[in-house]
Amino acid sequence: MATASKERSSHPKGAPRTAQGSQEAATTTLVNYLGGLNFPAKKDVVLKQAKHNGADKATLGTIQNIPAKNFVSLDVLVKQFGQAAQSQ
């Protein structure tokens, strides 16, 4: 059983963000919101954990918009989160 861990962004404070940089920041933020989550995980559990860890409405909305109902790993969730964020 894998557990999500918190990571820090390597983006320098005050540096301009590119579209890719913004997505990387969103992904890092997502990982922070999922601290303590065990995989595999159902979407409702992912949402509950993210909300518990203070996720904002935009992040929760993006998770909600992911078509999958189950995630086998953090990597799969992050990839699908990125795809959902791009389609919004």
Buried (B, 14 or more C-beta within 10 A) or exposed (E): EEEBEEEEBEBEEEEEEEEEEEBBEBBBBBBBBBBEBEBEBEBEBBBEBBBEBEBEEEBBEBBEBBEEEEBEEBEBBBBBBBEBBEEE
